Amino acid sequence: MFIEETKESKAVKQFARFAHQYNAYNVIQAEVAKRLVAKLPAGKYKCIVDLGCGSGEVYKNIEKNKINFDTFIALDSSSEMLGLHPVDPMIKKITADFNRIETFKCLDVVKDETLLLSSSALQWSKSLDFVFKELSKKSVKVYFAIFTANTFKTLHQTAQIQSPIYSEETLKKSIKKYYDADFELQAYRLEFQTVRDMFHYIKRSGVSGGEKQLSYRQIKQLMNEYPLSYLEFEVLFVEATPLTL
């Protein structure tokens, strides 16, 4: 059962806090958006919706790939992040949280004329079933890129904590309830000169979603014990059509 939250989520607060620095730290998110947009068939679309658009990496790649559209809806829960998104007469910006039913009630699109995209955002769904059910009502074709629980896998294992985001299996199970989907799993690594640089990145990239699970003492211990020179990321790419058109 979906329970609506009235308070701003930790993830939203984290993105808002570091919005002005985000473009300097979203290396992996930029690569993910590039790969996602490369999957789109050539042609012209009536309406493209980018859910959790952030600073506009999806839109920037759509421009580079010369994908045409009549309307582009950039939706994000952080007004600060939307402030970084490119501006164009064909772009409509909406500040809204995809975890709230009001967002979908206000998202006025024609289902069979809409292409729905989401890159590096849906892992912060409060209820996967709620979000995918509502999304399946809005578009006949979707492309998603979703970080899985294997992101920061070794870091979480070293710290002996659970990932705050969903596993590949959980994501697929929920998606298959509402979509006929094809999946691709992609791993990424991001190298750092020092562990301190690594933690600096985590804090400012928004990848942690504002989850603060460790004390200062635990973080210091983790910095001494972390065995790798890189962070691990895992992304589930999804190409799907709703089961009920």
Steps between C-alpha positions, in 0.01 A plus 500: 500500500632843409519744789544862404777694672458866583863571586769561243711188450867472594591450135329824399678691776835355396458597135379847596791558738768420242316604183752777424784242504311212339627536144858466621428168672239319287754308289325164518151649470612676179629172354176325592287770334714481186456123478125523566436758228710299253238226527219722367379432144551785258197706414282781627301476822192699594589514868803384700481488880822483701416383852759610756671711235762660728721749322400375156743228390223313315392816316861590410550157343168522317626824345836344408327202341268734306184334632201718413195568715212744534499522881757401764382476862783521753374380838705502820428526872778757549437853373873565544583218258237621253671838512805333341296336223526658152223740402315493170149604384421131444603402853247498781652474848301346784608485863336186637576179689426179309424332835178703533169422331441872430798496264337245272161666521658824379717338231264573211631300203346290221612144567548384141689820409742497794851357538593465866864504611668485838872489567657449845185591693257212552723326754363760746141381458332462838274230355608335175156353436333838541744679270508240222123458509447875457770531234343218298190719460691791346695361203498212251882485498751553780877496540639490853849493649490408869790459743488168688607394850836383363596865468764558771489122564846466657458820699176370651656161571803659668278724712257210566194702398214440259464691176223763516388411145342195336664183370487401134261217587259728688497755217432236235225337704312829537553612140370168363168553680422795274727470195620269229866585544849433368785544748870574475731512802805725477786537750713814537809591702618843601865527607628733772847605612409473867217358711442854628432615143259209469296608801507859378345378174230296677396801707468739207382282213156421642559128445458433871154656493562672830525173691715553807550155651845539656637704786815711462699230677362229270579707191857551618536125557351424159745737332785298654353161411347550154701263273444652155619807311164537329127506563272243340174585326239273347217624277196315369396628157137433413315522168131425550138532396210482746315169525166681464503752214 
